[in-house]
Amino acid sequence: MKLAHWLFAWRSSRSVAMDHYRLGLARDKKGDPAGAMAAYSAAIGLDNVPDNVKAMALYNRALLFAALAEPSKAAADLNAILVMTTSVRGVTDAARRRLERLQHRQEATDSARSDRRRTP
């Protein structure tokens, strides 16, 4: 156990986070959303994760949540990106657009539900 800790102690938090992020991408590509979700969550949950890696992992996890019909969790991840203090080129804009689409989709769903209730 001490040997394993020593072997991995030299790795930076960015390197470890990127490994989790890449694992998430690979698992998603192979059709394993649960594995991808776990890998992205691991990257997000690490201490001292650089903002750019955290933002990318949050964005990809939000896409998975949206695909799994969990829009509130997707919106939470997207909002987390938008409130990050360091602007992450491209990811912040993509998160803003995706959040707007989620909100429009939710409004359309709510409107359709209310229309069905009113129709006799």
Helices and strands as residue ranges (DSSP letters): H 2-9, H 13-29, H 33-45, H 51-67, H 71-82, H 91-118
